[in-house]
Amino acid sequence: MTPKYTDAVQGKELYNYFGNRVVASTTSQGNVVAVKHKPAGGFVRSEAQMMHYASQQGILAPRVLGSYDVEPEVIATVTDLVPGESLDKVWHAMNKEQRNSIKAQLKEQIRLFQTCTQPYIGRINHQETFNFYDRLHFRFMGPFDTEEEFDNWCLARVKSPMAAAMWKKLLPRMRGDRPSKFVLTHGDLAARNIMVKDGKITGIVDWEYSAFFPEYMEYALATVIHDGHESWWLPVLKEVLEPCGFQRSRFTATIKDRGW
């Protein structure tokens, strides 16, 4: 019989960042698990499905044990508790050799991401994903069956008619003639989302932004969308991620709504 974890919804708070609250809890069977509380909705369940998919591919994503309605409008996602501390807490105590090892391990995880593909842009089972271009609103986008469809959706966000006309000409050349490849993208490789213990990456957490995107998107998200990365961490991401190209970075910046 599949075990239930509905009893593991309270516990010691581990993390609370912009409404993403995670607690460590002990189940009635004595297992220590992590429980993430979020407002209810199918989107929360698809985040859990993305984590489950990633862990099944050998990626260091937490193993999902279940998602439960724990109170009106709240869903709890229960996962294995990833051992260790977040990288932002230990990076500065590491020597050069240890940092290089972490970078190599992260690069290998990203390589594994790139081997996981779907024939569309969106979440597993052809679902919508988080619209990370809007800074002040919780909205969704997709799914998109082609890169051109996604580019056209992005193009509709360009406010300047002159800029829109320019990008309309450039986008087909930026896509080129190569077949599109939509790869697993975590979407928020902040140091706080990378868990380490004894010099080893033990898990990559918080898959809220995850989906299958064109190969350039992980870099564009890290360097353009998430412009609040620590000054010491951004150069590391630029080192381990494959650059997306100047024009893609510019286009991403053009359609990003800062909210002010």
C-alpha positions as a Markdown table, in Angstrom:
| # | Residue | x | y | z |
|---|---|---|---|---|
| 1 | Met | 0.0 | 0.0 | 0.0 |
| 2 | Thr | 1.3 | 3.5 | -0.9 |
| 3 | Pro | 2.1 | 5.4 | 2.4 |
| 4 | Lys | 0.4 | 8.6 | 3.2 |
| 5 | Tyr | 2.1 | 11.7 | 4.6 |
| 6 | Thr | -0.9 | 13.8 | 5.5 |
| 7 | Asp | 0.3 | 13.8 | 9.1 |
| 8 | Ala | 3.6 | 15.5 | 8.1 |
| 9 | Val | 2.3 | 19.0 | 7.6 |
| 10 | Gln | 3.7 | 20.8 | 10.6 |
| 11 | Gly | 7.2 | 21.0 | 11.8 |
| 12 | Lys | 10.4 | 23.1 | 12.2 |
| 13 | Glu | 10.6 | 25.9 | 9.7 |
| 14 | Leu | 13.6 | 25.5 | 7.4 |
| 15 | Tyr | 12.9 | 28.2 | 4.8 |
| 16 | Asn | 10.5 | 31.0 | 4.1 |
| 17 | Tyr | 11.1 | 33.0 | 1.0 |
| 18 | Phe | 8.3 | 35.1 | -0.6 |
| 19 | Gly | 5.6 | 32.7 | 0.5 |
| 20 | Asn | 7.5 | 29.5 | -0.2 |
| 21 | Arg | 7.5 | 28.0 | 3.3 |
| 22 | Val | 9.3 | 24.7 | 3.9 |
| 23 | Val | 9.3 | 22.8 | 7.2 |
| 24 | Ala | 11.0 | 19.7 | 8.4 |
| 25 | Ser | 8.5 | 17.2 | 9.9 |
| 26 | Thr | 8.5 | 13.7 | 11.3 |
| 27 | Thr | 5.8 | 11.4 | 10.1 |
| 28 | Ser | 4.0 | 8.9 | 12.3 |
| 29 | Gln | 6.3 | 6.2 | 10.9 |
| 30 | Gly | 9.3 | 8.2 | 12.2 |
| 31 | Asn | 10.6 | 9.4 | 8.8 |
| 32 | Val | 11.9 | 13.0 | 8.6 |
| 33 | Val | 10.6 | 14.7 | 5.5 |
| 34 | Ala | 10.4 | 18.2 | 4.0 |
| 35 | Val | 7.0 | 19.8 | 3.6 |
| 36 | Lys | 6.4 | 22.8 | 1.3 |
| 37 | His | 3.2 | 24.8 | 1.8 |
| 38 | Lys | 1.8 | 26.8 | -1.1 |
| 39 | Pro | -1.6 | 28.3 | -2.1 |
| 40 | Ala | -3.8 | 25.6 | -3.7 |
| 41 | Gly | -4.0 | 25.1 | -7.5 |
| 42 | Gly | -3.1 | 22.7 | -10.2 |
| 43 | Phe | 0.1 | 24.7 | -10.8 |
| 44 | Val | 1.5 | 23.6 | -7.4 |
| 45 | Arg | 0.9 | 20.0 | -8.3 |
| 46 | Ser | 2.7 | 20.4 | -11.7 |
| 47 | Glu | 5.7 | 21.8 | -9.8 |
| 48 | Ala | 5.7 | 18.5 | -7.8 |
| 49 | Gln | 5.4 | 16.6 | -11.0 |
| 50 | Met | 8.4 | 18.4 | -12.4 |
| 51 | Met | 10.4 | 17.5 | -9.3 |
| 52 | His | 9.3 | 13.9 | -9.6 |
| 53 | Tyr | 10.2 | 13.7 | -13.2 |
| 54 | Ala | 13.7 | 15.2 | -12.6 |
| 55 | Ser | 14.5 | 12.9 | -9.7 |
| 56 | Gln | 13.4 | 9.9 | -11.9 |
| 57 | Gln | 16.1 | 11.0 | -14.5 |
| 58 | Gly | 18.9 | 10.8 | -12.0 |
| 59 | Ile | 18.9 | 14.5 | -11.3 |
| 60 | Leu | 19.5 | 15.7 | -7.7 |
| 61 | Ala | 15.9 | 16.9 | -7.2 |
| 62 | Pro | 14.1 | 15.9 | -4.0 |
| 63 | Arg | 12.0 | 12.7 | -4.3 |
| 64 | Val | 8.4 | 13.6 | -4.1 |
| 65 | Leu | 6.3 | 11.6 | -1.7 |
| 66 | Gly | 3.0 | 13.2 | -2.2 |
| 67 | Ser | 0.9 | 16.4 | -2.5 |
| 68 | Tyr | -2.1 | 17.0 | -0.2 |
| 69 | Asp | -4.8 | 19.5 | 0.4 |
| 70 | Val | -4.1 | 20.4 | 4.1 |
| 71 | Glu | -6.5 | 23.3 | 4.6 |
| 72 | Pro | -8.7 | 25.4 | 2.3 |
| 73 | Glu | -6.6 | 27.0 | -0.4 |
| 74 | Val | -3.3 | 25.4 | 0.7 |
| 75 | Ile | -1.4 | 22.4 | -0.7 |
| 76 | Ala | 1.5 | 20.6 | 1.0 |
| 77 | Thr | 4.1 | 18.9 | -1.1 |
| 78 | Val | 6.0 | 16.3 | 0.8 |
| 79 | Thr | 9.5 | 15.3 | -0.3 |
| 80 | Asp | 12.6 | 13.6 | 1.0 |
| 81 | Leu | 14.5 | 16.0 | 3.3 |
| 82 | Val | 17.7 | 16.9 | 1.4 |
| 83 | Pro | 20.7 | 16.7 | 3.8 |
| 84 | Gly | 23.2 | 19.5 | 4.2 |
| 85 | Glu | 23.1 | 23.3 | 4.1 |
| 86 | Ser | 22.3 | 25.7 | 1.3 |
| 87 | Leu | 25.4 | 26.8 | -0.7 |
| 88 | Asp | 25.0 | 30.4 | 0.1 |
| 89 | Lys | 25.8 | 29.6 | 3.7 |
| 90 | Val | 29.0 | 27.7 | 3.1 |
| 91 | Trp | 30.5 | 29.0 | -0.1 |
| 92 | His | 32.6 | 31.7 | 1.6 |
| 93 | Ala | 34.2 | 29.1 | 3.9 |
| 94 | Met | 35.3 | 26.9 | 0.9 |
| 95 | Asn | 38.7 | 27.0 | -0.6 |
| 96 | Lys | 39.4 | 27.2 | -4.3 |
| 97 | Glu | 39.6 | 23.4 | -4.8 |
| 98 | Gln | 36.3 | 22.9 | -3.0 |
| 99 | Arg | 34.6 | 25.7 | -5.0 |
| 100 | Asn | 35.9 | 24.2 | -8.3 |
| 101 | Ser | 34.5 | 20.8 | -7.3 |
| 102 | Ile | 31.1 | 22.3 | -6.6 |
| 103 | Lys | 31.2 | 24.1 | -10.0 |
| 104 | Ala | 32.1 | 20.8 | -11.7 |
| 105 | Gln | 29.2 | 19.0 | -10.0 |
| 106 | Leu | 26.7 | 21.7 | -10.9 |
| 107 | Lys | 27.9 | 21.7 | -14.5 |
| 108 | Glu | 27.2 | 17.9 | -14.5 |
| 109 | Gln | 23.7 | 18.5 | -13.2 |
| 110 | Ile | 23.1 | 21.0 | -15.9 |
| 111 | Arg | 24.4 | 18.6 | -18.5 |
| 112 | Leu | 21.8 | 16.1 | -17.2 |
| 113 | Phe | 19.1 | 18.7 | -17.5 |
| 114 | Gln | 20.0 | 19.1 | -21.2 |
| 115 | Thr | 19.5 | 15.4 | -21.9 |
| 116 | Cys | 15.8 | 15.6 | -20.7 |
| 117 | Thr | 13.6 | 16.9 | -23.5 |
| 118 | Gln | 10.0 | 17.3 | -24.5 |
| 119 | Pro | 8.5 | 18.3 | -27.9 |
| 120 | Tyr | 6.9 | 21.5 | -26.4 |
| 121 | Ile | 7.6 | 24.4 | -24.1 |
| 122 | Gly | 5.8 | 24.0 | -20.8 |
| 123 | Arg | 5.6 | 21.5 | -17.9 |
| 124 | Ile | 5.4 | 17.8 | -18.0 |
| 125 | Asn | 2.2 | 16.4 | -19.6 |
| 126 | His | 1.9 | 19.5 | -21.8 |
| 127 | Gln | 0.9 | 21.9 | -18.9 |
| 128 | Glu | 1.3 | 25.7 | -18.6 |
| 129 | Thr | 4.3 | 27.1 | -16.6 |
| 130 | Phe | 5.1 | 30.1 | -14.5 |
| 131 | Asn | 5.3 | 33.5 | -16.3 |
| 132 | Phe | 8.5 | 34.7 | -14.9 |
| 133 | Tyr | 8.5 | 37.8 | -17.1 |
| 134 | Asp | 5.9 | 39.5 | -14.9 |
| 135 | Arg | 7.6 | 40.6 | -11.6 |
| 136 | Leu | 4.6 | 41.7 | -9.7 |
| 137 | His | 1.9 | 39.2 | -10.7 |
| 138 | Phe | 1.5 | 35.4 | -10.4 |
| 139 | Arg | 0.6 | 34.5 | -13.9 |
| 140 | Phe | 1.1 | 31.6 | -16.3 |
| 141 | Met | 2.1 | 31.0 | -19.9 |
| 142 | Gly | 2.0 | 28.2 | -22.4 |
| 143 | Pro | 2.2 | 25.5 | -23.2 |
| 144 | Phe | 3.7 | 26.3 | -26.6 |
| 145 | Asp | 4.2 | 23.7 | -29.3 |
| 146 | Thr | 6.9 | 25.5 | -31.2 |
| 147 | Glu | 9.7 | 28.0 | -30.5 |
| 148 | Glu | 8.1 | 30.3 | -33.0 |
| 149 | Glu | 4.9 | 30.2 | -31.1 |
| 150 | Phe | 6.7 | 31.1 | -27.9 |
| 151 | Asp | 8.7 | 33.9 | -29.6 |
| 152 | Asn | 5.4 | 35.4 | -30.9 |
| 153 | Trp | 3.9 | 35.3 | -27.5 |
| 154 | Cys | 7.0 | 37.1 | -26.2 |
| 155 | Leu | 7.0 | 39.6 | -29.1 |
| 156 | Ala | 3.4 | 40.6 | -28.1 |
| 157 | Arg | 4.9 | 41.9 | -24.8 |
| 158 | Val | 7.2 | 44.4 | -26.5 |
| 159 | Lys | 5.6 | 47.8 | -25.8 |
| 160 | Ser | 7.5 | 49.9 | -28.4 |
| 161 | Pro | 6.1 | 49.4 | -32.0 |
| 162 | Met | 9.5 | 50.2 | -33.4 |
| 163 | Ala | 11.2 | 47.7 | -31.2 |
| 164 | Ala | 8.6 | 45.1 | -32.0 |
| 165 | Ala | 9.2 | 45.6 | -35.7 |
| 166 | Met | 12.9 | 45.1 | -35.3 |
| 167 | Trp | 12.6 | 42.0 | -33.2 |
| 168 | Lys | 10.0 | 40.5 | -35.7 |
| 169 | Lys | 12.7 | 40.6 | -38.3 |
| 170 | Leu | 15.5 | 39.3 | -36.0 |
| 171 | Leu | 13.7 | 36.4 | -34.3 |
| 172 | Pro | 13.6 | 34.0 | -37.3 |
| 173 | Arg | 17.4 | 34.5 | -37.8 |
| 174 | Met | 17.9 | 33.9 | -34.1 |
| 175 | Arg | 16.1 | 30.6 | -34.3 |
| 176 | Gly | 17.9 | 29.6 | -37.4 |
| 177 | Asp | 17.2 | 26.4 | -39.4 |
| 178 | Arg | 18.1 | 24.0 | -36.7 |
| 179 | Pro | 15.4 | 21.9 | -35.1 |
| 180 | Ser | 14.2 | 23.3 | -31.8 |
| 181 | Lys | 15.2 | 21.4 | -28.6 |
| 182 | Phe | 13.3 | 22.0 | -25.4 |
| 183 | Val | 15.2 | 20.9 | -22.4 |
| 184 | Leu | 14.6 | 20.6 | -18.7 |
| 185 | Thr | 15.2 | 24.0 | -17.1 |
| 186 | His | 15.2 | 24.5 | -13.4 |
| 187 | Gly | 14.8 | 28.3 | -13.7 |
| 188 | Asp | 16.2 | 29.5 | -10.4 |
| 189 | Leu | 19.7 | 28.2 | -9.8 |
| 190 | Ala | 20.3 | 30.6 | -6.9 |
| 191 | Ala | 22.9 | 29.5 | -4.4 |
| 192 | Arg | 20.2 | 29.2 | -1.7 |
| 193 | Asn | 18.5 | 26.5 | -3.9 |
| 194 | Ile | 21.6 | 24.2 | -4.0 |
| 195 | Met | 22.2 | 22.0 | -1.0 |
| 196 | Val | 25.6 | 20.7 | -0.1 |
| 197 | Lys | 27.2 | 18.4 | 2.5 |
| 198 | Asp | 30.8 | 17.4 | 2.9 |
| 199 | Gly | 31.8 | 19.1 | -0.4 |
| 200 | Lys | 29.1 | 17.3 | -2.4 |
| 201 | Ile | 25.9 | 18.7 | -3.9 |
| 202 | Thr | 23.1 | 16.7 | -2.2 |
| 203 | Gly | 20.1 | 18.4 | -3.9 |
| 204 | Ile | 18.7 | 21.1 | -6.0 |
| 205 | Val | 15.4 | 22.5 | -4.5 |
| 206 | Asp | 12.6 | 24.9 | -5.3 |
| 207 | Trp | 11.4 | 24.0 | -8.8 |
| 208 | Glu | 8.8 | 26.7 | -9.0 |
| 209 | Tyr | 10.2 | 28.1 | -12.2 |
| 210 | Ser | 10.8 | 24.8 | -13.9 |
| 211 | Ala | 9.7 | 23.7 | -17.3 |
| 212 | Phe | 11.0 | 22.6 | -20.7 |
| 213 | Phe | 12.4 | 25.5 | -22.6 |
| 214 | Pro | 14.8 | 26.3 | -25.4 |
| 215 | Glu | 18.4 | 25.5 | -24.5 |
| 216 | Tyr | 19.2 | 29.2 | -23.9 |
| 217 | Met | 16.7 | 29.8 | -21.2 |
| 218 | Glu | 18.6 | 28.6 | -18.1 |
| 219 | Tyr | 21.3 | 31.2 | -18.9 |
| 220 | Ala | 18.8 | 34.0 | -19.7 |
| 221 | Leu | 16.9 | 33.4 | -16.5 |
| 222 | Ala | 20.1 | 33.4 | -14.4 |
| 223 | Thr | 21.6 | 36.5 | -16.0 |
| 224 | Val | 18.6 | 38.6 | -17.1 |
| 225 | Ile | 15.4 | 37.6 | -15.3 |
| 226 | His | 16.9 | 36.9 | -11.8 |
| 227 | Asp | 18.9 | 40.1 | -11.6 |
| 228 | Gly | 19.0 | 39.9 | -7.8 |
| 229 | His | 21.6 | 37.1 | -7.7 |
| 230 | Glu | 24.5 | 37.8 | -5.2 |
| 231 | Ser | 27.5 | 39.6 | -6.9 |
| 232 | Trp | 29.7 | 36.6 | -6.0 |
| 233 | Trp | 27.3 | 34.0 | -7.4 |
| 234 | Leu | 26.5 | 35.4 | -10.8 |
| 235 | Pro | 30.0 | 34.9 | -12.2 |
| 236 | Val | 29.8 | 31.3 | -11.1 |
| 237 | Leu | 26.6 | 30.8 | -13.0 |
| 238 | Lys | 28.1 | 32.4 | -16.1 |
| 239 | Glu | 31.0 | 30.0 | -15.8 |
| 240 | Val | 28.9 | 26.8 | -15.5 |
| 241 | Leu | 26.1 | 27.7 | -17.9 |
| 242 | Glu | 26.3 | 27.8 | -21.7 |
| 243 | Pro | 25.9 | 31.4 | -22.8 |
| 244 | Cys | 22.7 | 32.2 | -24.7 |
| 245 | Gly | 24.0 | 34.9 | -27.0 |
| 246 | Phe | 23.8 | 38.6 | -26.9 |
| 247 | Gln | 20.6 | 39.0 | -28.9 |
| 248 | Arg | 18.7 | 36.5 | -26.9 |
| 249 | Ser | 19.8 | 38.3 | -23.7 |
| 250 | Arg | 18.7 | 41.6 | -25.1 |
| 251 | Phe | 15.3 | 40.2 | -26.2 |
| 252 | Thr | 14.7 | 38.7 | -22.8 |
| 253 | Ala | 15.5 | 42.0 | -21.2 |
| 254 | Thr | 13.2 | 43.8 | -23.6 |
| 255 | Ile | 10.1 | 41.7 | -22.6 |
| 256 | Lys | 10.8 | 41.6 | -18.9 |
| 257 | Asp | 8.2 | 43.6 | -17.0 |
| 258 | Arg | 10.0 | 45.1 | -13.9 |
| 259 | Gly | 6.7 | 46.5 | -12.5 |
| 260 | Trp | 7.9 | 50.1 | -12.3 |
